Each structure stands twice: as C-alpha cells, then as structure tokens.
Amino acid sequence: MSSPADRAAQGKRARKHAPRSAHAPWIPAADRPDPVVVLERQGADRLPDLLPIRYGRMAASPFAFLRGAAAVMAGDLAANPHTGLTVQLCGDAHLLNFGLFASPERSLLFDLNDFDETYPGPFEWDVKRLAASVAVAARGNGHSDKEAHRAALAATAAYRTNMRRLAGLGELAVWYERIDAHDLLPLIRSARHRRRAEHTLAQATRRTSLHALAKLTETTPDGRRRIVHDPPLLEPAGVSDAAAIRKMFGDYRSTLAEERRRLLDRYRFVDAARKVVGVGSVGTRCFIVLLAGRDTDDPLFLQIKEATRSVIEDHVPYHGPYIHPGHRVVSGQRLLQAASDIFLGWMTGPQGRAFYWRQLRDMKGSADVAVMRPDELTAYARLCGVALSRAHARSGDRIAIAAYLGKTDPFDRAVAAFALRYADQTDRDHAVLRRAVSEGVLTATPGA
C-alpha cells in the first residue's frame, strides 16, 4: 500500500486529465443514441407484458424518467473524460435510492438502499447522478433553478467535505462509520422538519414482515394464508414458477453464512407471487415468498429479484471481479452499506438467469421527496451526499479522492452546474418518451 502522501499525489494528478471545472459542461455527443432506443434495448430480455407498466411510470414526470433511465445516463457519463479514481459505484445513486433500513442489531440506519446497478467505476459518476436527481426533483416540486442549484451544490459539497474527513481516519474507523437515523433528529432545527422526520422513522419501524402479513396476505376459506392477488402488480406464482422457487431456495440457502442457514431452516414455505417493483426494474423477474416460522403469525417475507448486467459494465475499460450478476449485487451491497440484510444471498435460477434474495421489508423507509420545500430538499440532499461519500470511502482510495476534490469548492460548483444542464437533458428525454407513447411506438400503462 502506498503512503498517504503518495495516494494524495495520485489524486491531485487526476486533475490534469479531468480538471475539476471540466465536470460542469453537458454537451450531448453527436452520436448520442435515442433514449427510447436505449430503453427498448434494455427491455429486450424483460417480461414483455410488464414493459408498458415501466414506460407508463417513466412517462409520469421527468423525475420518474430519470429514475428509470440509469442506462441512458450511464452512457452519457461515459462519453466524457473521467478521473480514473475507481470505487464500487452504486450505479444508480438518485435521491430515492437512499433511505432507512434496520441493521442486524435492529438499529435504524440511513444509507444507500438499491444496488441493482452496482459496479466498479469512477467515483464522480455516482456524485453526478445524485446531483442531477436533486435538480430534477427540485424542478418537479416547483422550485426555482436557483433553489435547485443550491440543493445540488449542498449534496456535492457534503460529499466532498465528508470524504476529506474520512481521509483522515484509520481503516477500521471508516469501516465502522454509519448514519444512525435517530442521531439525525437533534440536528434538525425546524420543528416542522423534525416532526416529519419523526413520522418517517416511526413508519419505517412498523414496516416489518408482520406488518406485511396484514397488508399483503389474506386467509382462504379453508384457513390457509396466501398472498393477495392484485394483477398485474401482484399475481400468484404459477405451478412451474412455484416449483422453480422451491428448487432455487436450496441454492440460495447455500450462499448464506452457516448460522443464517440454521435460522432460515426454522421457516417453512407458505406461498409465492410475482411482484412488480420500482421504476427501472419493471419487467425483470421478481417474486416474493411468504415463509412461516414458529406459527402463521411469525412470518418472513423474502424477495427474489432477477439480477442482470449493470448499466455501468459496457462503459468501463475493465471487468469487475463478479462473473455472476447476483453475486455482483450482493457483494456490492455488502461493500457499500454500513450494515446489510442477514438474508442477503444469490443463486442461479431457471434458464441460467441470475437472482438475488433479500428481506422484502425490514424496517425500510424513504423520504417523500415530492412534498419537500426548498430548504428540506437541500437538507436531504446534503444527507445523501454524506451517505454516498461514506459508501465510496469503504471501497475506493478515499485519500486520493479527497485530494482530488480539494479544500475549496471548484468540484462542488462544477457538478451543481452540470446537474442543472442535465436536468434540461432529462426534460428533453422525457418529452421524447412521451412522444413515442403518443405515436404508438411504445405502449404505456398509466398509473400502474
């Protein structure tokens, strides 16, 4: 391992081929592909009956479009020079991919919470996607461009200053860093903001498998529990799917630590259903499984989600250490999160498709970005920037990144300027999608 001075010098050298001010422009490449073509290409291997739901959700607003268009933005980011300072990227670090979840010790943490696109890549790609999502969300809430810029600047500045703090800490201290959700409350000065935060924390605490049992299941006339049917968003698994899930269960079990396998063995299979999730993931194969422990009032819900190629993979000159996409997601999550779900595992399913497993609900919660006022969005963006820097510091060279970022704010201002320009691009891309829907090129199911 190089000395801290050598690592800092490496970070400063990165400014020569990727000056901090060079992050500000956004000029679409002359051969930039049509965003609809990118989305259609991505959907080629997805379930065709679910794609109209995906397009309907993305057509709802520019922010919804941005959420589903990680593949579009990955190509855009890759078209520009980058620092070469590699971290394990989230790959889709927009505002709604941060949130609350329970640690194995039952503490409520704030952190990144979606890793479908995780892959090694230049650290600034995550920072730029976060900042762009802040700007798009701000405009969607009716905030001025000045307010949008302020919020995007807050996210980037928080990333930089926290990364510089982490650069001065030892390895174990960085690894043990976490953001305890309840520690945030004393930092909130506004009584209105504090009440909203307390409400969000209370909601997250209630979102457990027991809560899901009441919401997602019903009792049949013969007294059996089953997952409710709500087509097309929640449908019973067919006979072949149910049989495949039972077989997959054993392979998934083998990827867990021994003590967790013993815990899982105490549960029995009850029911399974196909579930539509998110925006960007719609069309991938996803199921939920209801297990029962001591009795039917001791449930465990697991989610089985298909893992495909990361949108980052085609845009980096190197290959990550993961051959199996499910292993990629699980390993990326364990590396980036301060603490991870004890039931997180992966396996190969029918037709060689990759899947990963996790708890469906484990005290999970997220902020309602759509109702945030300018000051609230700025504060939340700042928190996301801190969480992202902590995640990157675990996998990348935090000393080199901190030296590249510097003590002053050229990087912050450049990325905030980029965020507004990319928000303009998102508006244009969203309009292209809506036009494709109105002209019948794409079929969209609104409101699903």
Steps between C-alpha positions, in 0.01 A plus 500: 500500500634843405552765766224757565719764332537289187127429491421870534745577218320248280172679565646837410651356180150397393417870467728519193284278279172577677512856640239564765345779295464259206207330676277803441414475129242270352503483121330194349726303270421523131438125491304490828244220461128567517397441864201294389733270306714456812193412708367258238838329477506466878148356498569236234551226760232617742146370537316667209164517678657722770684747277191722450496548878862608492443750220183628666684566823792670324267719295341644814765769559862591422604372844329166436674487164838563661437222753440249222771626266818395678615338175455827311698702753776240529567539129497877532746502789732260321519731197704752700851482652508359851739504795593132496455498879301181532253401770225243523222711349140477603439552128160660559555751780187713459319653796247221547768231515594625847290417801452329833547136587574286804845372583532144632527658846159665435635852480333718241761624251498745210694388194492398136232236450503388134787314337364349178753700296800485734834464324853644526536836328610865537370644827361814337241307298302432818546858620374641170195272495413603855540871420297470179219322686496781756463762225228303318309439825526867594352611169229238533405653833470844341824635644695765311822417319685699766351276769570189293862608460531563873373151583727330245795703632417389855511132401835535326657715772390252766658216301829690471526617861406163646744319268775730623404421859505125429841532331645590840360194679645152539374200305281346773357838594386549140360148479295546817357838391123506481216752505263408781161643405411602854824695535375730224203636696698733732661655190163609358429853619157553349214354705307427178793313348555307825137389516517376141823313570352342814198388298726343235701316766183372666365375168826320422502328838155356427595367155586143596399156376220499759367826358526356149306193612194716568541706184605240244319183606151368559350188655324256265168333593690185600718700743821524294704817461569619147642812338221725370450537126529848354568451129712600322710628792465194723399165350517142632801301389399230253563133568827501305621823664414373848688176434800694369499728806504200733800362312674838495453529875760230571761660275436840657532351847852378421624859448410602856730474801455179697315655794259673264431175318404351837263790560344469155444127557254587775257640240271312265376600156141636490441687173667692218392771256641705214542867595565814297748730671654844453531690173830395346453135599154449351505207262774307676385180667414562863315287754415519867491195724303465823661274760364411845713442809367399840143533372303689234533820704880480476555593132806569290462661158788456258535669164660318206617745239664436165851642464612599151803682363572832666445805282860593588660186354502610137666831582811412699826367355538231764297211631385475858576196714147359463402242241154439646268807492328396824836468671587847364191656660544322835873572524449862395232550762710345775793721403309827471248475784602556860299188591310259277200270516585168666299314232685653205605222260519402133461205264431389142143420402322346202649564154824611663349827626670664797306600812564647841290465815435738787232586751204677344451728797736553787412835652550665164396858433566789264446873495211649307712716271199618299364710790830654612538875514829651376666503844387143570628372168833675555537337843407158362740537205776583745426183698510289183838651409639399839364145466643463148847613606498252788409218259771597252764531774459130582589381150710773338813693589344767721833683537549534125135603448519756781818648352338520157195678647712749697430736786301751293190466286588486125375142476180583691415792274583309183278202587215728609520678163501162325193398701289783361619437146426131529158584642436680167610182319265294714211727407581446132537122540173481693328685216647249252355212703158661522502565127588134435204400715258743333611383153456135590869412483480389864200372692463652846267416786441823694459498876607138557 
